[in-house]
Each structure stands twice: as C-alpha cells, then as structure tokens.
Amino acid sequence: MQSIDRIAVVLLAAGLGTRLKPHTEYLPKCLMPIQGIPLLEYWIRMLFELGIEDILVNLHYRSDDVKEFLKRDIFKGKIKTSFEENLLGTAGTLRANFNTLKDKTILLIHADNLCVCDFKEFFYFHFLKRPKDTEITMMTFETDVPESCGIVETDTLGKVNQFHEKVKNPPSNLANAAIYLLEPTVLEFIEKNKLSDFSLEVIPKFLIKIATWKNSKIMRDIGNPAQLKEAQKVKLPIEAVQDSWFQTFQQNPVHSLI
C-alpha cells in the first residue's frame, strides 16, 4: 500500500508505570516481557514487517534501559528517540516533535499496551474507507472492564460523538485502544493550541471528526501485575532474537515476579 510511505510512527514509551510496581523497579513498563519478549520489541518488529521504519520512541523513565535496548542490531540503528526531562503528555510529545512529524500521517501508539490485529486492514480503512469528513481513525475494542477504559459512543457512520474517559457506569463496553492514525491537520491543531493530553484535550475537540475501526483480535492493558500476568497467555506472532542483549534480559529479576 503506497500510503504506508506517508506514515510516521510515535511509540509512547516514557511512562512511569506506577501501578506496575514492583516490576517497574527493574524495567520500564514498555520493556515488560510478554512470553519472554519485550513488549517494545514486539511493536518495532511488527512495524518493520509492515514496511514502516519511520519510528520515534519517546523516553523518560529508565531511559538508559530503553536506549541500550534500541542499540541492538535487530533495530538496524533506525529508531529515533526523543528524551523528555519532564513528561510532556501524550499530545505534548507530538508538539515537541512537530518539525519531524509535520505533513505526515501519524500512527500514535501507547506502546505499553499489547495489541494483535490486522494493521494492514486498519491502514486500508483509514486511507480508503473512513468517512471523508474525519481526520482521525481510532482503534477500538470490546472490553470486560469498561470503567477502567476510555469508552466511545458512535453515530450510524461509526464516528465518535461521545467519549467517556474512565467513568463509573459507562454506557457501553466499546473502548478506545489508544492507537490512532492522525492526519497532518490534527498535529497542526495540537501545535496551534499548545495541547498536552490526547485523551482529555484532543479527542473532545475532534468529536464527529474521529472514525472508528474495531480490533476483534487481541488488546491487553498490562498496567498492573495481574494484567501483566494475564497477558502472558497471549502467544506473540514473533520469536525471540537470541542476541547478547536478550541473554542479559533473561536474567532480569522481573521475570521471577510474573
């Protein structure tokens, strides 16, 4: 698909992972092992397989660990990083990299979540099938714990007309997967209005301009130890690369906690 050439990826990987303690005392949340493979490795290798190599990872908590991880030969030295002395927020990271990202379609991913889906279908929908008056495609999924998610309501065309961020008694179980395709106009709006938080500041401003695409396969939050343990039941569609970094990674105490 020619449109893939237009995509720049931002992997949000800088979070503190406070709810995941004590695991995050040993590794940042984005490097938590799923079936023995670091979650961030899954994201990057999946993107490479799609033919996407324009990838930016933001850094903050345990940034040296992530930098060392990204030095591995399997990443070919192609991953760009953006260090944040203070966390900038999910939209603030986009603003900080405005000049790098402008004029591109941005695939914005919360890289501390586990997702298995048909990304080619996601891209196809965004570029060729989404309603013409929309500027964002939001991936959605059905959740068993809607009160812990951002819940969306849609109109007959599947456009978001209401958004409820982690509220009691939400109206449905159709949840925001925190994976988006953004047209350049969205980044321009974020920059112009100096926005910092994507869920709380950007989504409400784009209601009816957000298309939805439902992932019917696997979506897992690994935000606490129980959820991380549950995610170990998912078999990733990749095998571990047995390099020197991975050999050291296998000795990390976090494995004994899962």
N, C-alpha and C positions, 0 to 999 in steps of 0.2 A: 504494500500500500504506500503510494507516494507521500501521503500525509504524514507518515511516521517521520519523515525528514524534517517536518516542522515542529516536532515535539522536543521540548526541553524538560527534563525531569528534576523535580526538587524532592529529595527524600528528607523528611523532617526526622532527625535522629538525635536531637540535642537534649531531650527531656531528662529530668532528674530521676524519674521512676520511683518516687517516694513510696507509693503503695506497694511496690515490689520488694521492699526491704525484707530480709537481709540480703537478698540476691544481688541487689544493685550496689552492695558494698564491695563486690568482687568484679562486676562487669557493668557497663552501661546497659540500659534496657534494650537498645537496638541490637546488642550482640548476644542476647539470651539464646541459648541453644534450643532448637526445635529438632527433635530426632538427631541431636548431636551437631546440627549445622547452625551457625549463627544466623539469626533472622535477617540481618542486613545483607549477608551473603546471598540468601535466597532472593531478596529483592533485586540486587545488582545482576546476578546471573540470569534471572528471569528477563530483565530488561535487555541484557546483551543478546539473549536468544531471540528477542523480538526485533533486533537490529537497532536498538537505541543505545547510544553511547554518550549522549549529551546529558550527563548526570551530575547534579550538585547535591552534596550532603552537608547539612548544617551541623555544627559541633558546639558543644558546651561542656556538659557533664562528662568527666573522664575522657576528654577529647584526645589525650595521648594514646589511650587504648584504641580508639577508633582510627586514628592516624596510622598506628602501627598495623592494624588490620588491613587498611587500604593500601599498604605498601606491597601486598602480596602480588606475585607475578600474574595470578589469575585475573587481576583487575587491570593489568596492562598499563598502569600509570595514567589511566584515562578519567579517573574520578576527580572532580573538582570539589574543594571543601570551602566552607565559609564559617569561620570561628566567630562565636558570639560571646564576648566578655560577660555580658548580661543577656539573659534570654530576651529575644526581641518579639516573641509571639509568632503565631502561625502565619499571620499576614505580614508581620514585621520582617520576617526572613525574606519574603518576596520583595519588599521595598528595598532592603539592604542590597539586593542583587538585581535591582531594576535594569541597570545598563546591560547586564549579561543576558537577562531574560526577555527584554522588550522585543516586540514583533514576533514572538514565538507562541505556539500553543503550549501551555504549561501542564504537565502531568504532576499534580501535587499529591504526595503520598505521605501519610503518617506511617513512617517505617517501623514503628514499634507495634504494629498490628500484623497479623498473619492473614493473608488473602490468597486463595487459589481460585482463579476464574479464567475465562477466555478473554484475555486482554485485546486480542485482535477484534473480537466482536464489540468490545467496549469502544475501541477506536473507530470502528466502522459506523457504529451508531452515532458517535459524536460528529464525525466529519460528513456523514452522508444521510443520516436519518433523523437527527434531532430536530425539533420544531425550529423554524428559521429565525424566530424572534428570541431565541435563547442564546446565552453567552457562556454558560457553564453546564457541564454534564456531571452530575453527582452519582457516584455508585451507591446503590442501596442494597440492603439485605434484610431478611426477616430474623428478628432477634427474640430470644426467650426471656430477656431481661430488659424490656423497653424503658424502664425507669432509669437505667444507667446509660442510656444512649441518647443521641440526638434523633428525635422522631420526626418524620416528614408526613405531611398531608399533600396530596397532589390533585390536580384537576383532571378532566377527562383526557387530556393530551399527555398526562404524566409529568406536568410541570409543577414544581413545588409552589404551593400557595400558602402553606403554614409550616413553621418549623418550631419544634419544642425541644430545647436543649436540657436534657436530664431533669425532667419534671415528674412529680408524682402523678399517677394515673394518666399516663399519656394516651392519646386517642387511638393509637394503633401500635403494631409491632414492626412497621416498616422503618428501618433505621438508616441513618447516614453512615456509610462505611469509611468516611474521612479520606476518600480517594476521589480526585476531581480532575477533569480536563477544563482548562480555563482559556478562553480566547484573549488575545492581547488587550482588548478593551477593559477586561477585569483588572489586569495589572495596572493599567493607566489610572483606573478609578481608585485603586488602593493607594497608589503613589500620590495622586492629587489630594486625597482626603486624609492622608497620613494614618491609615488604619493599621492596627496591630493584631487583632484577633479575627481569624477567618470565620469561626462559627458564630461569634457574638456580634461582629461588626459588618462582615461582608455578606454573609448569607441573607440577613434581614433586608439588606439594600437591593438584593437581586431576586426577591420573590417574583415568580412568574417568568423570570428570565433564566431559571435553572431547570434543565431537563433531567430526567432520572433514568438510570439503567440498572436493572436488578441483577445482582450476582446470586445465582441459585446454587452455587457450589459451596465454598468454604470461606467463612470470615470469622476470625477469632481475635478477641482482645486478650492480651497477655498481661493486663495491668496489675494483677496481684498474684501471689504464689499459687493459689488454687487454679486460677485461669491458665497460668503458665503450665502447670502440671497437666491440665486437661488438653492443652494444645499439643502435648507430646503424642497424642493418639493420631495426629494428622501425619500421614506419610508425604513428605515433600517430593515433588517430581524431579529432584536432583540428587546426586550422590555427593558425599563429602570429598573434597580435594585434599589428599593426604600430603600436604606440604609441611615445612618446618613450623610455620605459624600454627597450623592446625594441631600438630603434635603437642605444642605448648598449651594450646587452648584446651585440649582434652584433660590436662592436669589442673585446670582452674577449679577451685573449691565449689563454684556454683553448681557444678554437675551433681555433687553429692546432696544438694538441697532440693533438687527437683524430683 
